[in-house]
Amino acid sequence: MNTHTPLSVIIPVLNEAAAINGLIGHLRALDPGRDMEIVVVDGDPAGSTLSAVREPGIVLVNSKRGRAAQMNAGAARAEGDNLLFLHADTRLPANAVTSILNAFGDREYVAGCFDLGIESSKWYFRITERYVAWRTRVTRIPFGDQAIFIRREYFERIGGYRDIPIMEDVELMRRIRGRGDVLCIIPDRVMTSARRWEKEGDLFATFRNWMLQFLYFIGVSPERLARFTGNIALAGRSATVV
């Protein structure tokens, strides 16, 4: 086992016992050299997802519920030089570890993300993927299901995620952009489950997401947005706002 850890993957979860070992297996397959530390952070006080983890060597953290709080708790326990925040229903491209470490070989970059892919054959999602790629490059504000990665030292220096119930990813990226720091966008796609769209209905979920985005950018607080939506941004669930 390497004593030096280039990359820590932090996975906030809630009620993901059925899926967590599949995700861990996916990450292990991407990283045969064990350059990657895996940190699972459970927002369930009973630790139901943590108790389901079978793979040895995983860092298991119990935290108060809320994606921002869980990701900050995972970052505090992580040992990697660089941090990757991964939603439980998202899978990385085959070359993800190499791509991230190569990006951080350029000192210009403080953080980065991947393009978004959605696991569905519906033509509508191909349009969504193209829109997200365009929006990310224009705004320089990726969302959490694009697998945001960031230098550990920089993350700590700027104070990590703000502990808010929703839009914590957007708030962090806006802060980075406001500082004039540089983001790396890797054109390979992560693949995110379409389960939320399928459960709620494609049109409803998309309209609701756009409305959330609009309200946040005109100044509605994350706390009010969370009440308005019934707190859709629960840890471990996809919170794409595309």
ZIHUPE-V897914 format. One record per helix or strand of 2 or more residues. SS is the DSSP state (H for helix, E for strand). FROM is the first residue (numbers start at 0). TO is the last residue. If there is no record, write none. Layout:
ss->SS from->FROM to->TO
ss->SS from->FROM to->TO
//
This chain:
ss->E from->6 to->12
ss->H from->19 to->29
ss->E from->35 to->41
ss->H from->49 to->51
ss->E from->58 to->61
ss->H from->66 to->76
ss->E from->81 to->84
ss->E from->89 to->90
ss->H from->95 to->102
ss->E from->108 to->118
ss->H from->122 to->138
ss->H from->143 to->145
ss->E from->148 to->150
ss->H from->151 to->156
ss->H from->167 to->177
ss->E from->181 to->192
ss->H from->194 to->199
ss->H from->201 to->216
ss->H from->221 to->228
//
